[in-house]
Amino acid sequence: MLNFSYQTRVFLFLEPVDMRKSFRGLCLLTESVLKEDPASGHWFAFINRRQDRLKLLGWDELAYDRSISVSASSFCSYFDQDCNSR
């Protein structure tokens, strides 16, 4: 379960990212390109080249606690949209 407070921000990295990147690789992108602290408590979303996968990076008080990879079909079923139009 993802927890968001009213102060939590979600940053979307718009350039395609290699989904094989580790926590450290995603942190480096967050620091160098977005100019944000990956341990800030905010969430950082990364997409792949085909834009059919999403990876979220978040910090939980002591360590990076989640790197979630979600396929486009999961989003489509969640938001009740037609994915066959891709």
N, C-alpha and C positions, 0 to 999 in steps of 0.2 A: 504494500500500500504506500502510495506517495503522499507525503504530508506537505501541504502548502499553507502558509499563513498569509494574511493580507499584505505582508511586507515582502513575501517571496517573489522574486522575478524569475522569468524563464527567458534565457537568451538562446536564439536560434542561429547557429553557424550556417551561413547560406552557401558556402562553398562545399562541394562534395568531399566527403571524408572516407578514407579507407576504413571499413568497419572492423578490420583486424587490429586496429590501434588499441593499445593497453590504456589503463588509467593514466599512466604517466604521459603517454602521447597525446591524449585528449586534454590533459592539464596544460601541457606545453602550448597547444593550440589556443586554449582559453586565455592563457597569459600573453602570448605573443600577438595574436590576431584580435581577439576581443578586448584585450587590455583589462581583463577582469580577474579577480582573485578566485581560483576554483574552490577555495575553502571558505567562501563568503556566506554559504548557506543558500545560495541561489542555485537554480538548475540550469544545465547547459544541454541543448539538444543539437545533435549532429545527424545529417542525412547522407546517404550514399549517392553515388553518381546517377543511378537509375531512379532515385527518389522513391524507392519502395521500401526502405528500411530507415528506422529512426533509432538512435542510441542516446540515452539520457545519462548525464553524469551529475551526481549530487554529492554533497558532503554532509555527513552526520556527525556532529560534535567531535568524534574521535578519529574517524577515518572515512575514506570514500566508501559509501555503503551500497551504492547501486550503479550498475551499468546495465541498462535495460535495452534490449534490442527487440524491436517490434516490427512486424511485417505490415505492408499496406493493407492486406486483407483483414488484419485484426482491426485496423482503424475503420475500414469500411463497414465492417459488421457492427462495430461499436457506435458509429455515427449513422448507421443505417443508410449508407450511400452505395451507389453502384460502382464497383471497382472494375467492371468489364470495359469501361470506357477508356481506360488507360491504354 
